[in-house]
């Protein structure tokens, strides 16, 4: 059995917790950030995208559109619906940004430019919600 004094202290702590919960939630959502990973394959149906072609795309498109990013060299593997297996060199671009339609529109534009310029079927786009942001 819980004593009256103990129950009163627990009740007060619960009430304080409930009172500050909206403040905690709003402070967490005010600066919501997303990590977007873009996987750019470097093979076309007939050829490979050269380092000079990639660097030109990077300079003219990525550097102009994004405020900063990380580039990682990668090797991708995938299997088509018909069962054919493919391996190709890839570039992974990691971009941290605000959760806003303007940022997602920039990403859509980048993907469209790459697919058009290099005759690509797709660019893999993965989004992760950032739990903690130490930028402040």
N, C-alpha and C positions, 0 to 999 in steps of 0.2 A: 504494500500500500504506500502511495506517495504522500508525504506530509504536505500540509497546506502551504508552507513557506517554499518548499521545493517546487511544488506545482506552480506557484505564483511566479517564481523566477523563470521556469521553463516557458510559461505562458507569455511573459514579458519579452523573452528572447525571440519567441516565435513571432510575436506581433512586430517587433523591430525588424526581423528578417523579412516579413511580408511587406512592411512599409518601404524598405529600401530595395526590394527586388525590382520594381519598375525602373529605378535609377540605374541599377546595375545592367539591366537589359538594354536600356537606351544608350548607355555609355559604350557597350560592346557593339551595338549596331551602328553607331554614328560613323565609325571609320572602318566599315566593312571592306575588306580587300580580298581579291581573288588571285590565285596563281593559275595562269593559263600556260599549258605546254602545247607547243605546235610542233608537229613532226613533219618535216619536209623531206620527202623521198628525192634522191638525186639521180634516179633512173627514169628515162622516158621509154616509150615503146620501141624506139629505134636507137637510142644513144644514152650517154651519161651526161649529166649537167657538169660542166667543168668548174674548177675552182674560180676561174675568172668570171664565169656566168653567175655563180653563187654570190661572189663578192660584189658584183654589180647590183644584183637584186637586193642584197643586204644593205648596201650603201644608199641606193636610190629609194628603197621601199621601207625596210625595217628601221633604219636610222632616222628617216624622216618622220615616220609615224609614231614610233614608240619612244618613251622617255628614258628607257634603259632596259636591258635584257641580258640574259646569259645564253651563250651559244655552246652547245655540246655536240661533238662528233659522235655519231651512233651508227649502228648497223641494225637494220630492221629485217624482220622475217614475217611473212604472212602467206596464207593459203587461200586461193581463190575458191569460189563456190564450186567450180569444176574439179577442184582437187590439185590444181597446179601449185607448186611451192615456189616462192620467190624470196630472194635475199637482195637487199640493196643498201648502199650507204645512205645515210640520212643526216640531217641536221635537226637537232632539238633546240628550240628556242623557248626559254623559260621567262615569262613576263609576269611581274606582279603589278596589279592595277586596282583601281577603285571598281566597285561593283556598280557600273553605270552603263547606260545604253550607248553613250558616246564611245566608251572604251570597246565595247563589243562590236560596234559598227566599224571601228578601226581594224579590229581583228578580221571581221568579215571581208573588208576591202583588201587586206593583205593576202588572205587566202584566195580570193578571186583573182587578184593580180598574178599570184604564183601559178595557179592552175591554168590561167590563160597564157601566160608568158612561156611556160614550159610544158604545155599540153598534158597536164596531170589530171588524173581522175579524182583525186582527193588529197586533202591534207588532214591528218588526224589532229583533232583539237580536244584537249582534256582540261577541265576546270576543277580546281580544288578551292574550297573555302579555307581561308587562313584563320586559324583559331586564335592565334596571338600575333600582335603586330607591335614590335618594339621601336617603331619609327619615331615616336614622340619623346 
